[in-house]
Amino acid sequence: MKSLTYADQHTTAWSNYLNQLDKVAPFLGELKDRLDILRRPKRSLIVDIPVEMDDGSIQHFEGYRVQHNLTRGPGKGGVRFHPEVNLNEVMALSAWMTIKCAALNLPFGGAKGGVRVDPTQLSKRELERLTRRYTSEINLIIGPQKDIPAPDVGTNQQIMAWMMDTYSMNAGSTVTGVVTGKPIHLGGSLGRVKATGRGVFVTGREVAGQIGLNIPEARVCVQGFGNVGSEAALLFHEHAAKVICIQDHSATLFQADGIDIVQLMEYQKRHHKIQGYAPENEIDADQFWKIPADIFIPAALEGVIDEHIAQTIQTRLILEGANGPTLSGADEILSQRQITVVPDVICNAGGVTVSYFEWVQDIASYFWTEEEINQRMDNIMKKAVYDVWYKAIHVNCSLRTAAYILACERILIARKERGTYPG
């Protein structure tokens, strides 16, 4: 079967989200009449970003910031720098942030941003100029009480520092709370870098307990070995699970007796890839989804689990570390096969949870220890799993549908109570 290209995956992203909403409608009672508010973004901004390159030429890049829904609080969502970013993708990612924040019961709405650029092809000065101009172009709609960007694919804490500084220069004072994922000494939070991967492990551990799957000796396969995949793999490894397969952009590594994740992380840090770590254990990329395992963790890009994979994958539990890794048709098949899927909107929400903590700490100018942050995050994630699991049992549906039901109920009830301006 022909695999989806990046562009194909993101063309389907918004329709995938709309399909997920359609599945929720029958469970919402009278609230379903208000569901249209979630079928379109509140605000979509497309900006032109002229950048003077190091050779003196001017190049133009297209940027986006989408605020999907702000009913429960300011927008929250990352900024993605990638050569194939498009409006369809950013809309879908902003909508998933709306659902994610509501499912976790965080006081945020959903937003997302992006620039169509390959950041690896820019010098550091060019990247800074791009970031600062993009920030200036979206300046009117972001702010600590409006919309708070964060890092995503192709962006990092340095880019957040530039965004914070640019916004602050325009505001006339230092405004640390305008972005999250910043360097620690600029108001960033301890525990932020590892938070998403930690959340994958915490939610996976809780759901594994519900389905009678013991983490010790469980066989785990992880797709993606960035911040999310590597931290999740490390935590499962530290809790005596066998991480038997790791796949990144460079290679697919399989060891039946388990991979030493600590050593692999050290190798990846030096070489920025896993290829070459153990050449004798490298297998073809298309073999990844065919390996029998107890837990699969897709922690790379969207749309990787299609109907074919859903029909053939041999596992008990899928933990969605990436955003939208499972296509709608595949979801139906996995449900029919009684494979439990912990949906992205709660599974990978550790990052936005600690971003919430960072925002709170910036506002209060009072900062917590990493131990306090991890404990607070674990409590929120475990509560979200409990709420979603209870809802799924109560209405007899999948965990994804249950998460959407909870999120939509919270948003639509809030919208109903706020009323419609001007009335």
C-alpha positions in Angstrom: 0.0 0.0 0.0 1.2 3.5 -0.9 2.2 5.4 2.2 0.8 9.0 2.7 3.1 11.9 2.1 3.4 14.7 4.6 1.1 16.8 2.4 -1.5 14.1 2.0 -1.5 13.6 5.8 -2.2 17.2 6.5 -4.8 17.6 3.7 -6.8 15.0 5.6 -6.2 16.5 9.0 -9.2 18.9 9.2 -11.6 16.3 7.7 -10.3 13.8 10.2 -11.2 16.2 13.0 -14.7 16.9 11.6 -15.3 13.1 11.4 -14.4 12.8 15.0 -16.9 15.5 15.9 -19.6 13.7 13.9 -19.1 10.6 16.0 -19.6 12.7 19.2 -22.9 14.4 18.1 -25.2 11.5 19.1 -23.9 11.5 22.7 -24.5 15.2 23.3 -28.2 15.4 23.7 -29.5 19.0 23.3 -25.9 20.3 23.2 -25.5 18.8 19.7 -27.4 21.8 18.3 -24.5 24.0 19.4 -21.8 21.7 17.9 -21.4 23.9 14.8 -19.3 26.3 16.9 -16.6 23.7 16.9 -16.8 23.0 13.2 -15.1 26.2 12.2 -12.3 28.2 13.7 -13.1 31.5 15.5 -10.2 33.3 13.7 -7.7 32.4 11.0 -4.8 34.7 10.2 -2.5 34.3 7.2 0.5 36.5 7.0 3.3 37.3 4.6 6.8 37.3 6.2 9.4 39.1 4.2 12.9 38.2 5.4 16.3 39.8 4.4 18.6 36.9 3.9 22.3 36.9 4.6 23.1 37.5 1.0 21.0 40.6 0.9 18.1 39.2 -1.0 14.5 39.3 0.3 12.5 36.1 0.5 8.8 35.8 1.4 7.4 33.1 3.7 3.8 32.3 4.5 2.7 32.1 8.1 -0.4 31.2 10.0 -2.1 31.6 13.4 -5.4 30.0 13.9 -7.6 30.4 17.1 -10.1 27.7 17.0 -12.2 28.3 20.1 -11.6 30.7 23.0 -14.8 30.0 25.1 -12.9 28.6 28.1 -9.9 30.9 28.1 -7.0 32.3 26.0 -5.8 30.3 23.0 -3.0 27.8 23.6 -0.9 26.0 21.0 2.4 25.6 19.4 4.2 27.2 16.4 5.4 24.8 13.7 8.2 25.6 11.2 8.0 23.1 8.4 8.3 23.4 4.6 4.8 21.9 4.0 2.8 23.6 6.7 -0.6 24.7 5.4 -3.8 26.2 6.7 -5.7 22.9 6.7 -3.1 21.4 9.0 -2.9 24.4 11.3 -6.7 24.5 11.6 -6.9 20.8 12.6 -4.1 21.2 15.1 -5.8 24.2 16.7 -9.0 22.3 16.9 -7.3 19.3 18.6 -5.8 21.8 21.1 -9.4 23.0 21.9 -10.4 19.4 22.6 -7.2 18.6 24.5 -7.4 21.6 26.9 -11.1 20.9 27.6 -10.5 17.2 28.1 -7.7 18.0 30.6 -10.0 20.7 32.1 -7.3 23.4 31.6 -8.5 27.0 31.4 -7.5 27.4 27.7 -9.0 27.4 24.3 -7.2 25.9 21.2 -4.8 27.7 18.9 -1.9 26.8 16.6 0.6 28.6 14.4 3.1 27.8 11.7 5.4 29.1 9.0 6.0 27.3 5.7 9.8 27.1 5.9 12.6 24.6 6.3 14.4 26.0 9.3 17.4 23.8 8.7 18.1 25.8 5.5 18.3 29.1 7.4 21.3 30.6 9.2 20.7 31.5 12.9 20.4 35.2 12.0 17.9 34.4 9.2 15.9 32.2 11.5 15.8 35.0 14.1 14.7 37.6 11.6 11.9 35.2 10.4 10.8 34.6 13.9 10.7 38.2 14.9 8.8 39.3 11.8 6.3 36.4 12.2 5.8 37.5 15.8 5.2 41.1 14.8 2.7 40.0 12.1 0.6 38.0 14.6 1.2 40.5 17.5 -2.3 41.8 17.6 -3.9 38.5 18.4 -1.5 37.0 20.8 -0.8 37.8 24.5 -1.0 36.3 28.0 -4.7 36.7 28.1 -5.4 36.3 24.4 -3.3 33.5 22.9 -0.1 31.9 24.2 2.2 30.2 21.6 4.7 27.4 22.4 7.3 25.2 20.6 6.3 22.6 18.1 7.9 20.8 15.1 10.9 22.8 13.9 10.8 25.3 16.8 12.5 25.3 20.2 13.1 27.4 23.4 15.4 29.8 21.5 12.6 30.7 19.1 10.3 31.2 22.0 12.8 33.5 23.6 12.9 35.6 20.4 9.1 35.6 20.2 8.9 36.7 23.9 11.5 39.5 23.3 9.8 40.8 20.2 6.4 40.9 21.8 7.9 42.6 24.9 9.6 45.3 22.8 6.3 46.1 21.2 4.6 46.1 24.6 7.2 48.3 26.2 7.8 45.9 29.1 9.0 42.3 29.6 6.0 40.0 29.2 7.2 36.5 30.0 3.7 34.9 29.9 3.2 35.6 26.2 4.8 32.2 25.2 5.6 29.0 27.0 8.5 26.6 26.4 11.0 29.4 27.1 14.5 29.0 28.6 14.4 28.5 32.3 16.1 31.9 33.1 13.5 33.7 30.9 10.5 32.4 32.9 10.5 28.9 31.6 9.3 26.0 33.7 11.3 23.0 35.0 10.0 19.7 33.6 8.7 21.2 30.3 11.0 19.5 27.9 10.2 16.0 29.2 6.5 16.7 30.0 4.8 15.3 26.8 6.7 12.0 26.9 6.1 11.7 30.7 2.4 12.2 30.0 2.4 9.4 27.5 3.9 7.1 30.1 1.5 8.2 32.9 -1.6 7.8 30.8 -0.4 4.5 29.4 0.4 3.2 32.8 -3.1 4.1 34.1 -4.9 2.5 31.1 -2.7 -0.5 31.1 -3.8 -1.1 34.7 -7.5 -0.9 33.6 -7.1 -3.5 30.9 -4.9 -5.9 33.0 -1.6 -5.3 31.1 1.4 -5.4 33.4 4.1 -2.8 32.5 7.0 -4.9 33.7 8.0 -7.2 30.8 5.5 -5.5 28.4 6.9 -5.3 24.8 6.9 -1.7 23.5 7.4 -0.3 20.0 8.0 3.5 19.6 7.8 5.5 16.4 9.7 8.8 16.7 12.7 9.4 19.0 12.5 13.1 19.6 11.6 14.6 23.0 8.3 12.7 23.2 9.3 9.3 21.9 12.6 9.1 23.7 11.2 10.2 27.1 8.3 7.8 26.9 10.6 5.0 25.9 13.0 5.8 28.7 10.2 5.8 31.3 8.8 2.4 30.1 12.4 1.1 30.1 13.0 2.3 33.7 9.7 0.6 34.7 11.0 -2.8 33.4 9.1 -2.9 30.1 11.0 -4.2 27.1 11.3 -1.5 24.4 11.9 -3.8 21.5 11.6 -1.5 18.5 12.4 2.2 17.9 11.9 4.0 14.5 13.0 7.4 13.6 13.6 9.2 10.2 16.9 7.4 9.8 16.3 3.8 10.7 14.2 1.1 12.4 15.9 -0.7 15.2 14.6 -4.0 16.5 16.0 -6.0 19.4 13.7 -8.8 20.7 15.3 -8.8 24.1 14.9 -5.1 24.6 16.9 -2.0 23.6 19.1 -0.1 26.1 17.3 3.2 25.9 19.9 5.1 28.0 22.7 4.1 25.6 20.5 4.8 22.5 19.6 8.3 23.8 23.3 9.0 24.3 24.1 7.9 20.8 21.2 9.9 19.3 22.3 13.0 21.2 25.7 12.8 19.5 24.6 11.8 16.0 21.0 13.2 15.8 19.8 9.8 14.5 19.6 6.2 15.6 21.0 4.8 12.4 24.3 3.2 13.0 23.7 2.5 16.7 23.4 -1.3 16.1 23.5 -1.9 12.3 23.0 -5.6 12.7 19.6 -4.9 14.3 18.2 -2.5 11.7 15.2 -3.7 9.8 13.1 -2.3 6.9 10.9 0.6 7.9 7.7 -1.1 6.6 8.3 -3.9 9.2 7.7 -1.6 12.1 3.9 -2.1 12.3 4.1 -5.8 11.8 6.1 -6.5 15.0 3.9 -8.3 17.7 4.0 -6.1 20.8 1.8 -5.1 23.8 2.1 -1.4 23.3 2.7 0.8 20.3 3.5 4.5 20.7 3.2 6.6 17.5 5.2 9.7 18.5 6.0 11.2 15.1 3.7 12.9 12.6 0.0 12.7 11.9 -2.0 10.1 9.9 0.5 7.2 10.1 -2.1 4.5 11.2 -4.3 3.9 8.2 -6.9 1.2 7.7 -4.4 -1.4 6.5 -2.2 -1.0 9.5 -5.3 -1.1 11.8 -6.3 -4.4 10.3 -2.9 -6.1 10.8 -1.3 -4.5 13.8 -0.7 -7.0 16.7 -1.0 -5.1 20.0 -3.2 -4.5 23.0 -2.6 -0.8 23.5 -1.8 2.2 21.3 -0.6 5.4 23.0 -0.9 8.4 20.7 2.2 10.5 21.5 1.8 12.4 18.2 -1.2 14.6 17.2 -3.7 12.8 15.1 -1.7 9.7 14.2 -4.8 7.5 13.6 -7.1 8.1 10.6 -10.8 8.0 11.2 -11.4 4.7 9.3 -8.5 3.0 11.2 -10.1 4.1 14.5 -13.2 2.1 13.7 -11.2 -1.0 12.8 -9.1 -0.8 16.0 -12.3 -0.5 18.1 -13.8 -3.5 16.4 -10.6 -5.5 17.1 -10.8 -4.4 20.8 -7.4 -2.7 20.6 -7.4 0.1 23.2 -6.3 3.5 21.9 -5.4 6.2 24.4 -6.2 9.3 22.2 -3.8 12.1 21.6 -6.0 14.7 23.3 -5.2 13.1 26.7 -2.2 10.9 26.0 0.2 13.7 24.8 -1.3 16.5 26.9 1.6 16.5 29.4 3.2 19.3 27.3 0.3 21.6 27.4 -0.3 20.8 31.1 3.2 21.9 32.1 2.8 24.9 29.7 -0.2 25.8 31.8 2.0 25.6 34.9 4.6 27.8 33.2 1.9 30.4 32.4 0.7 30.3 36.0 4.2 30.7 37.3 5.0 33.6 35.0 1.8 35.4 36.1 2.6 34.8 39.8 6.4 35.3 39.4 6.7 32.3 41.7 8.3 29.1 40.5 7.9 25.4 41.5 10.5 22.6 41.8 10.5 19.9 39.1 9.3 17.4 41.7 6.2 19.6 42.4 5.6 20.1 38.7 5.8 16.3 38.0 3.4 15.6 40.9 0.9 18.2 39.8 1.1 17.0 36.2 0.7 13.3 37.2 -2.4 14.2 39.2 -4.0 16.1 36.3 -3.2 13.4 33.8 -4.5 10.6 36.1 -7.7 12.5 36.7 -8.2 13.0 33.0 -7.7 9.3 32.3 -10.2 8.4 35.1 -12.8 10.9 33.7 -12.5 9.6 30.2 -12.5 5.9 31.2 -15.6 6.4 33.3 -17.4 8.2 30.5 -16.4 5.5 28.0 -17.9 2.8 30.2 -21.0 4.9 31.0 -21.9 5.5 27.3 -20.2 2.4 25.8 -17.8 4.0 23.4 -14.1 4.3 22.7 -11.7 6.4 24.8 -11.4 8.9 21.9 -15.1 9.4 21.6 -15.4 9.7 25.4 -12.6 12.3 25.5 -14.4 14.3 22.8 -17.8 13.9 24.6 -16.2 15.3 27.8 -14.4 18.1 26.0 -17.4 19.1 23.9 -19.7 19.1 26.9 -17.4 21.4 28.9 -17.0 23.8 26.0 -20.6 23.9 24.8 -22.0 24.3 28.4 -19.6 27.2 28.9 -20.7 28.7 25.6 -24.4 28.3 26.5 -23.8 30.0 29.9 -21.8 32.8 28.3 -24.6 33.4 25.8 -24.2 35.0 22.3 -22.9 38.6 21.9 -24.6 41.0 21.2 -27.6 38.9 22.2 
